[in-house]
Amino acid sequence: MLGAGMTQAAVADACGVTDRTIRNWLKLKRFQTMIERARERAERQAARDATKERTRLNRNAARRYRRQNPDLWAAEQARRPELRSPFEQQRDPVSKPDRQPSRPGRLLRPTGGFNW
């Protein structure tokens, strides 16, 4: 409770002891360590919650964009493969056959020393 930010008097009332007892406990090294761990745990949980909330907001924004702009969304999916659904059938790119020149190329003669 102290690690979560409650006052000494509020913690004393919740535990059924006097606030003097809480002050005496706070002098103990082991109790201080437990309080510090509780504070760190609360900070980590707050950071996790903030990350989850940010992720939720981003997902909702993407869903809203997709719902309100279906044509733009489809165009983005066509351009960016990472936006495509993994369940969507992936098309195999068709390899183009090597093109043959429409007319034969000109033969080059070797230069130097030879007289053709």
Secondary structure, DSSP 8 states (H G I E B T S, - for coil): -TTTT--HHHHHHHHTS-HHHHHHHHTSHHHHHHHHHHHHHHHHHHHHHHHHHHHHHHHHHHHHHHHH-HHHHHHHHHH-GGGS-TTS-------------SS--------SS---
